[in-house]
Amino acid sequence: MTDAAIIMIKQGISGLPVIESPDKVEQPIGVISKSDIGRALTTKERAC
């Protein structure tokens, strides 16, 4: 998740595709957005 956040900030984008690579064949399985990362970080803080 941290890598995705860094890429989004550096590139000025708000989302990235999530790719699964079974048997070296890349398949898109979803999208991660800035709000997904923010939500995950907020949830993690509350758990601590």
PDB file of N, H, CA, C and O in Angstrom:
ATOM      1  N   MET A   1       0.813  -1.180   0.000  1.00  0.00           N
ATOM      2  CA  MET A   1       0.000   0.000   0.000  1.00  0.00           C
ATOM      3  C   MET A   1       0.866   1.257   0.000  1.00  0.00           C
ATOM      4  O   MET A   1       0.530   2.235  -0.668  1.00  0.00           O
ATOM      5  N   THR A   2       1.953   1.245   0.726  1.00  0.00           N
ATOM      6  H   THR A   2       2.226   0.450   1.268  1.00  0.00           H
ATOM      7  CA  THR A   2       2.835   2.405   0.771  1.00  0.00           C
ATOM      8  C   THR A   2       3.406   2.705  -0.601  1.00  0.00           C
ATOM      9  O   THR A   2       3.481   3.867  -0.999  1.00  0.00           O
ATOM     10  N   ASP A   3       3.810   1.673  -1.329  1.00  0.00           N
ATOM     11  H   ASP A   3       3.749   0.729  -1.005  1.00  0.00           H
ATOM     12  CA  ASP A   3       4.350   1.879  -2.675  1.00  0.00           C
ATOM     13  C   ASP A   3       3.314   2.537  -3.572  1.00  0.00           C
ATOM     14  O   ASP A   3       3.645   3.436  -4.346  1.00  0.00           O
ATOM     15  N   ALA A   4       2.073   2.103  -3.478  1.00  0.00           N
ATOM     16  H   ALA A   4       1.803   1.373  -2.849  1.00  0.00           H
ATOM     17  CA  ALA A   4       1.008   2.677  -4.293  1.00  0.00           C
ATOM     18  C   ALA A   4       0.819   4.152  -3.950  1.00  0.00           C
ATOM     19  O   ALA A   4       0.670   4.978  -4.851  1.00  0.00           O
ATOM     20  N   ALA A   5       0.823   4.492  -2.675  1.00  0.00           N
ATOM     21  H   ALA A   5       0.944   3.821  -1.943  1.00  0.00           H
ATOM     22  CA  ALA A   5       0.654   5.888  -2.256  1.00  0.00           C
ATOM     23  C   ALA A   5       1.780   6.755  -2.796  1.00  0.00           C
ATOM     24  O   ALA A   5       1.533   7.864  -3.269  1.00  0.00           O
ATOM     25  N   ILE A   6       2.999   6.272  -2.732  1.00  0.00           N
ATOM     26  H   ILE A   6       3.200   5.371  -2.347  1.00  0.00           H
ATOM     27  CA  ILE A   6       4.151   7.032  -3.225  1.00  0.00           C
ATOM     28  C   ILE A   6       4.039   7.266  -4.732  1.00  0.00           C
ATOM     29  O   ILE A   6       4.293   8.371  -5.210  1.00  0.00           O
ATOM     30  N   ILE A   7       3.665   6.243  -5.466  1.00  0.00           N
ATOM     31  H   ILE A   7       3.458   5.345  -5.078  1.00  0.00           H
ATOM     32  CA  ILE A   7       3.498   6.380  -6.922  1.00  0.00           C
ATOM     33  C   ILE A   7       2.422   7.415  -7.233  1.00  0.00           C
ATOM     34  O   ILE A   7       2.621   8.279  -8.087  1.00  0.00           O
ATOM     35  N   MET A   8       1.285   7.334  -6.546  1.00  0.00           N
ATOM     36  H   MET A   8       1.123   6.633  -5.851  1.00  0.00           H
ATOM     37  CA  MET A   8       0.193   8.268  -6.805  1.00  0.00           C
ATOM     38  C   MET A   8       0.598   9.709  -6.529  1.00  0.00           C
ATOM     39  O   MET A   8       0.267  10.608  -7.301  1.00  0.00           O
ATOM     40  N   ILE A   9       1.311   9.930  -5.434  1.00  0.00           N
ATOM     41  H   ILE A   9       1.580   9.199  -4.807  1.00  0.00           H
ATOM     42  CA  ILE A   9       1.754  11.284  -5.089  1.00  0.00           C
ATOM     43  C   ILE A   9       2.740  11.796  -6.126  1.00  0.00           C
ATOM     44  O   ILE A   9       2.585  12.908  -6.630  1.00  0.00           O
ATOM     45  N   LYS A  10       3.747  11.005  -6.450  1.00  0.00           N
ATOM     46  H   LYS A  10       3.873  10.101  -6.040  1.00  0.00           H
ATOM     47  CA  LYS A  10       4.775  11.440  -7.409  1.00  0.00           C
ATOM     48  C   LYS A  10       4.200  11.693  -8.799  1.00  0.00           C
ATOM     49  O   LYS A  10       4.625  12.623  -9.485  1.00  0.00           O
ATOM     50  N   GLN A  11       3.244  10.882  -9.216  1.00  0.00           N
ATOM     51  H   GLN A  11       2.898  10.126  -8.659  1.00  0.00           H
ATOM     52  CA  GLN A  11       2.683  10.994 -10.563  1.00  0.00           C
ATOM     53  C   GLN A  11       1.454  11.913 -10.624  1.00  0.00           C
ATOM     54  O   GLN A  11       0.973  12.231 -11.711  1.00  0.00           O
ATOM     55  N   GLY A  12       0.956  12.330  -9.482  1.00  0.00           N
ATOM     56  H   GLY A  12       1.347  12.072  -8.598  1.00  0.00           H
ATOM     57  CA  GLY A  12      -0.213  13.193  -9.444  1.00  0.00           C
ATOM     58  C   GLY A  12      -1.478  12.511  -9.948  1.00  0.00           C
ATOM     59  O   GLY A  12      -2.292  13.121 -10.641  1.00  0.00           O
ATOM     60  N   ILE A  13      -1.634  11.233  -9.590  1.00  0.00           N
ATOM     61  H   ILE A  13      -0.973  10.737  -9.028  1.00  0.00           H
ATOM     62  CA  ILE A  13      -2.810  10.481 -10.021  1.00  0.00           C
ATOM     63  C   ILE A  13      -3.602  10.038  -8.795  1.00  0.00           C
ATOM     64  O   ILE A  13      -3.079  10.005  -7.681  1.00  0.00           O
ATOM     65  N   SER A  14      -4.859   9.702  -9.015  1.00  0.00           N
ATOM     66  H   SER A  14      -5.283   9.729  -9.920  1.00  0.00           H
ATOM     67  CA  SER A  14      -5.716   9.373  -7.880  1.00  0.00           C
ATOM     68  C   SER A  14      -6.046   7.889  -7.760  1.00  0.00           C
ATOM     69  O   SER A  14      -6.758   7.491  -6.837  1.00  0.00           O
ATOM     70  N   GLY A  15      -5.543   7.065  -8.673  1.00  0.00           N
ATOM     71  H   GLY A  15      -4.965   7.388  -9.423  1.00  0.00           H
ATOM     72  CA  GLY A  15      -5.821   5.643  -8.588  1.00  0.00           C
ATOM     73  C   GLY A  15      -4.861   4.819  -9.419  1.00  0.00           C
ATOM     74  O   GLY A  15      -4.228   5.320 -10.348  1.00  0.00           O
ATOM     75  N   LEU A  16      -4.764   3.549  -9.072  1.00  0.00           N
ATOM     76  H   LEU A  16      -5.279   3.142  -8.317  1.00  0.00           H
ATOM     77  CA  LEU A  16      -3.895   2.607  -9.786  1.00  0.00           C
ATOM     78  C   LEU A  16      -4.625   1.274  -9.961  1.00  0.00           C
ATOM     79  O   LEU A  16      -5.412   0.875  -9.103  1.00  0.00           O
ATOM     80  N   PRO A  17      -4.363   0.597 -11.064  1.00  0.00           N
ATOM     81  CA  PRO A  17      -4.949  -0.735 -11.217  1.00  0.00           C
ATOM     82  C   PRO A  17      -4.248  -1.735 -10.295  1.00  0.00           C
ATOM     83  O   PRO A  17      -3.059  -1.601 -10.005  1.00  0.00           O
ATOM     84  N   VAL A  18      -4.990  -2.723  -9.849  1.00  0.00           N
ATOM     85  H   VAL A  18      -5.956  -2.832 -10.085  1.00  0.00           H
ATOM     86  CA  VAL A  18      -4.441  -3.827  -9.067  1.00  0.00           C
ATOM     87  C   VAL A  18      -4.363  -5.013 -10.017  1.00  0.00           C
ATOM     88  O   VAL A  18      -5.362  -5.416 -10.613  1.00  0.00           O
ATOM     89  N   ILE A  19      -3.168  -5.564 -10.149  1.00  0.00           N
ATOM     90  H   ILE A  19      -2.356  -5.237  -9.665  1.00  0.00           H
ATOM     91  CA  ILE A  19      -2.913  -6.625 -11.122  1.00  0.00           C
ATOM     92  C   ILE A  19      -2.533  -7.912 -10.404  1.00  0.00           C
ATOM     93  O   ILE A  19      -1.722  -7.896  -9.477  1.00  0.00           O
ATOM     94  N   GLU A  20      -3.110  -9.006 -10.825  1.00  0.00           N
ATOM     95  H   GLU A  20      -3.768  -9.018 -11.577  1.00  0.00           H
ATOM     96  CA  GLU A  20      -2.739 -10.333 -10.326  1.00  0.00           C
ATOM     97  C   GLU A  20      -1.947 -11.022 -11.438  1.00  0.00           C
ATOM     98  O   GLU A  20      -2.298 -10.900 -12.611  1.00  0.00           O
ATOM     99  N   SER A  21      -0.896 -11.734 -11.084  1.00  0.00           N
ATOM    100  H   SER A  21      -0.611 -11.834 -10.130  1.00  0.00           H
ATOM    101  CA  SER A  21      -0.045 -12.358 -12.099  1.00  0.00           C
ATOM    102  C   SER A  21       0.113 -13.865 -11.891  1.00  0.00           C
ATOM    103  O   SER A  21       1.225 -14.338 -11.659  1.00  0.00           O
ATOM    104  N   PRO A  22      -0.968 -14.616 -11.969  1.00  0.00           N
ATOM    105  CA  PRO A  22      -0.796 -16.064 -11.870  1.00  0.00           C
ATOM    106  C   PRO A  22      -0.140 -16.590 -13.146  1.00  0.00           C
ATOM    107  O   PRO A  22      -0.534 -16.221 -14.253  1.00  0.00           O
ATOM    108  N   ASP A  23       0.821 -17.418 -12.991  1.00  0.00           N
ATOM    109  H   ASP A  23       1.141 -17.718 -12.092  1.00  0.00           H
ATOM    110  CA  ASP A  23       1.509 -18.017 -14.146  1.00  0.00           C
ATOM    111  C   ASP A  23       2.043 -16.974 -15.123  1.00  0.00           C
ATOM    112  O   ASP A  23       2.055 -17.197 -16.334  1.00  0.00           O
ATOM    113  N   LYS A  24       2.480 -15.842 -14.594  1.00  0.00           N
ATOM    114  H   LYS A  24       2.470 -15.661 -13.610  1.00  0.00           H
ATOM    115  CA  LYS A  24       3.089 -14.764 -15.396  1.00  0.00           C
ATOM    116  C   LYS A  24       2.115 -14.092 -16.364  1.00  0.00           C
ATOM    117  O   LYS A  24       2.547 -13.356 -17.252  1.00  0.00           O
ATOM    118  N   VAL A  25       0.815 -14.330 -16.210  1.00  0.00           N
ATOM    119  H   VAL A  25       0.464 -14.927 -15.489  1.00  0.00           H
ATOM    120  CA  VAL A  25      -0.187 -13.681 -17.049  1.00  0.00           C
ATOM    121  C   VAL A  25      -0.859 -12.602 -16.202  1.00  0.00           C
ATOM    122  O   VAL A  25      -1.584 -12.912 -15.257  1.00  0.00           O
ATOM    123  N   GLU A  26      -0.618 -11.331 -16.545  1.00  0.00           N
ATOM    124  H   GLU A  26      -0.029 -11.080 -17.313  1.00  0.00           H
ATOM    125  CA  GLU A  26      -1.177 -10.239 -15.761  1.00  0.00           C
ATOM    126  C   GLU A  26      -2.670 -10.075 -16.027  1.00  0.00           C
ATOM    127  O   GLU A  26      -3.109 -10.006 -17.175  1.00  0.00           O
ATOM    128  N   GLN A  27      -3.441 -10.013 -14.940  1.00  0.00           N
ATOM    129  H   GLN A  27      -3.085 -10.068 -14.008  1.00  0.00           H
ATOM    130  CA  GLN A  27      -4.878  -9.831 -15.054  1.00  0.00           C
ATOM    131  C   GLN A  27      -5.317  -8.729 -14.098  1.00  0.00           C
ATOM    132  O   GLN A  27      -5.018  -8.797 -12.906  1.00  0.00           O
ATOM    133  N   PRO A  28      -6.019  -7.713 -14.597  1.00  0.00           N
ATOM    134  CA  PRO A  28      -6.519  -6.678 -13.688  1.00  0.00           C
ATOM    135  C   PRO A  28      -7.622  -7.253 -12.800  1.00  0.00           C
ATOM    136  O   PRO A  28      -8.522  -7.943 -13.280  1.00  0.00           O
ATOM    137  N   ILE A  29      -7.542  -6.960 -11.503  1.00  0.00           N
ATOM    138  H   ILE A  29      -6.811  -6.399 -11.114  1.00  0.00           H
ATOM    139  CA  ILE A  29      -8.558  -7.472 -10.582  1.00  0.00           C
ATOM    140  C   ILE A  29      -9.249  -6.357  -9.803  1.00  0.00           C
ATOM    141  O   ILE A  29     -10.188  -6.619  -9.052  1.00  0.00           O
ATOM    142  N   GLY A  30      -8.792  -5.109  -9.974  1.00  0.00           N
ATOM    143  H   GLY A  30      -8.029  -4.896 -10.585  1.00  0.00           H
ATOM    144  CA  GLY A  30      -9.435  -4.011  -9.262  1.00  0.00           C
ATOM    145  C   GLY A  30      -8.671  -2.719  -9.410  1.00  0.00           C
ATOM    146  O   GLY A  30      -7.758  -2.601 -10.227  1.00  0.00           O
ATOM    147  N   VAL A  31      -9.063  -1.749  -8.601  1.00  0.00           N
ATOM    148  H   VAL A  31      -9.805  -1.844  -7.937  1.00  0.00           H
ATOM    149  CA  VAL A  31      -8.441  -0.424  -8.602  1.00  0.00           C
ATOM    150  C   VAL A  31      -8.266   0.008  -7.153  1.00  0.00           C
ATOM    151  O   VAL A  31      -9.145  -0.224  -6.323  1.00  0.00           O
ATOM    152  N   ILE A  32      -7.134   0.635  -6.847  1.00  0.00           N
ATOM    153  H   ILE A  32      -6.420   0.824  -7.522  1.00  0.00           H
ATOM    154  CA  ILE A  32      -6.922   1.227  -5.527  1.00  0.00           C
ATOM    155  C   ILE A  32      -6.888   2.740  -5.715  1.00  0.00           C
ATOM    156  O   ILE A  32      -6.244   3.245  -6.634  1.00  0.00           O
ATOM    157  N   SER A  33      -7.584   3.453  -4.841  1.00  0.00           N
ATOM    158  H   SER A  33      -8.108   3.043  -4.095  1.00  0.00           H
ATOM    159  CA  SER A  33      -7.669   4.900  -4.961  1.00  0.00           C
ATOM    160  C   SER A  33      -7.059   5.577  -3.731  1.00  0.00           C
ATOM    161  O   SER A  33      -6.747   4.926  -2.734  1.00  0.00           O
ATOM    162  N   LYS A  34      -6.896   6.906  -3.829  1.00  0.00           N
ATOM    163  H   LYS A  34      -7.149   7.435  -4.639  1.00  0.00           H
ATOM    164  CA  LYS A  34      -6.394   7.658  -2.683  1.00  0.00           C
ATOM    165  C   LYS A  34      -7.306   7.483  -1.480  1.00  0.00           C
ATOM    166  O   LYS A  34      -6.835   7.376  -0.347  1.00  0.00           O
ATOM    167  N   SER A  35      -8.603   7.455  -1.722  1.00  0.00           N
ATOM    168  H   SER A  35      -8.986   7.542  -2.642  1.00  0.00           H
ATOM    169  CA  SER A  35      -9.527   7.299  -0.593  1.00  0.00           C
ATOM    170  C   SER A  35      -9.416   5.911   0.043  1.00  0.00           C
ATOM    171  O   SER A  35      -9.611   5.771   1.251  1.00  0.00           O
ATOM    172  N   ASP A  36      -9.107   4.887  -0.754  1.00  0.00           N
ATOM    173  H   ASP A  36      -8.949   5.001  -1.735  1.00  0.00           H
ATOM    174  CA  ASP A  36      -8.877   3.546  -0.195  1.00  0.00           C
ATOM    175  C   ASP A  36      -7.688   3.568   0.760  1.00  0.00           C
ATOM    176  O   ASP A  36      -7.745   2.995   1.848  1.00  0.00           O
ATOM    177  N   ILE A  37      -6.619   4.228   0.347  1.00  0.00           N
ATOM    178  H   ILE A  37      -6.573   4.693  -0.538  1.00  0.00           H
ATOM    179  CA  ILE A  37      -5.415   4.306   1.183  1.00  0.00           C
ATOM    180  C   ILE A  37      -5.705   5.103   2.446  1.00  0.00           C
ATOM    181  O   ILE A  37      -5.319   4.697   3.543  1.00  0.00           O
ATOM    182  N   GLY A  38      -6.382   6.234   2.295  1.00  0.00           N
ATOM    183  H   GLY A  38      -6.695   6.563   1.404  1.00  0.00           H
ATOM    184  CA  GLY A  38      -6.741   7.045   3.462  1.00  0.00           C
ATOM    185  C   GLY A  38      -7.596   6.269   4.447  1.00  0.00           C
ATOM    186  O   GLY A  38      -7.382   6.345   5.657  1.00  0.00           O
ATOM    187  N   ARG A  39      -8.563   5.523   3.933  1.00  0.00           N
ATOM    188  H   ARG A  39      -8.736   5.461   2.950  1.00  0.00           H
ATOM    189  CA  ARG A  39      -9.446   4.719   4.776  1.00  0.00           C
ATOM    190  C   ARG A  39      -8.647   3.643   5.512  1.00  0.00           C
ATOM    191  O   ARG A  39      -8.865   3.411   6.701  1.00  0.00           O
ATOM    192  N   ALA A  40      -7.728   2.993   4.813  1.00  0.00           N
ATOM    193  H   ALA A  40      -7.551   3.182   3.847  1.00  0.00           H
ATOM    194  CA  ALA A  40      -6.914   1.937   5.432  1.00  0.00           C
ATOM    195  C   ALA A  40      -6.023   2.508   6.527  1.00  0.00           C
ATOM    196  O   ALA A  40      -5.871   1.892   7.582  1.00  0.00           O
ATOM    197  N   LEU A  41      -5.437   3.664   6.292  1.00  0.00           N
ATOM    198  H   LEU A  41      -5.561   4.164   5.434  1.00  0.00           H
ATOM    199  CA  LEU A  41      -4.577   4.280   7.297  1.00  0.00           C
ATOM    200  C   LEU A  41      -5.375   4.724   8.509  1.00  0.00           C
ATOM    201  O   LEU A  41      -4.916   4.572   9.641  1.00  0.00           O
ATOM    202  N   THR A  42      -6.558   5.267   8.289  1.00  0.00           N
ATOM    203  H   THR A  42      -6.931   5.390   7.369  1.00  0.00           H
ATOM    204  CA  THR A  42      -7.423   5.706   9.396  1.00  0.00           C
ATOM    205  C   THR A  42      -7.858   4.506  10.231  1.00  0.00           C
ATOM    206  O   THR A  42      -7.857   4.573  11.460  1.00  0.00           O
ATOM    207  N   THR A  43      -8.227   3.420   9.577  1.00  0.00           N
ATOM    208  H   THR A  43      -8.227   3.366   8.579  1.00  0.00           H
ATOM    209  CA  THR A  43      -8.633   2.209  10.279  1.00  0.00           C
ATOM    210  C   THR A  43      -7.476   1.642  11.085  1.00  0.00           C
ATOM    211  O   THR A  43      -7.659   1.188  12.214  1.00  0.00           O
ATOM    212  N   LYS A  44      -6.282   1.670  10.500  1.00  0.00           N
ATOM    213  H   LYS A  44      -6.133   2.039   9.583  1.00  0.00           H
ATOM    214  CA  LYS A  44      -5.088   1.157  11.188  1.00  0.00           C
ATOM    215  C   LYS A  44      -4.801   1.995  12.444  1.00  0.00           C
ATOM    216  O   LYS A  44      -4.446   1.442  13.485  1.00  0.00           O
ATOM    217  N   GLU A  45      -4.953   3.340  12.351  1.00  0.00           N
ATOM    218  H   GLU A  45      -5.241   3.789  11.505  1.00  0.00           H
ATOM    219  CA  GLU A  45      -4.704   4.202  13.504  1.00  0.00           C
ATOM    220  C   GLU A  45      -5.665   3.893  14.635  1.00  0.00           C
ATOM    221  O   GLU A  45      -5.269   3.855  15.799  1.00  0.00           O
ATOM    222  N   ARG A  46      -6.930   3.673  14.297  1.00  0.00           N
ATOM    223  H   ARG A  46      -7.252   3.704  13.351  1.00  0.00           H
ATOM    224  CA  ARG A  46      -7.940   3.378  15.321  1.00  0.00           C
ATOM    225  C   ARG A  46      -7.661   2.054  16.023  1.00  0.00           C
ATOM    226  O   ARG A  46      -7.993   1.889  17.197  1.00  0.00           O
ATOM    227  N   ALA A  47      -7.049   1.109  15.304  1.00  0.00           N
ATOM    228  H   ALA A  47      -6.780   1.244  14.350  1.00  0.00           H
ATOM    229  CA  ALA A  47      -6.769  -0.201  15.874  1.00  0.00           C
ATOM    230  C   ALA A  47      -5.610  -0.155  16.869  1.00  0.00           C
ATOM    231  O   ALA A  47      -5.489  -1.046  17.709  1.00  0.00           O
ATOM    232  N   CYS A  48      -4.768   0.857  16.789  1.00  0.00           N
ATOM    233  H   CYS A  48      -4.866   1.581  16.107  1.00  0.00           H
ATOM    234  CA  CYS A  48      -3.589   0.935  17.667  1.00  0.00           C
ATOM    235  C   CYS A  48      -3.903   1.482  19.016  1.00  0.00           C
ATOM    236  O   CYS A  48      -3.011   1.604  19.855  1.00  0.00           O
TER     237      CYS A  48
END
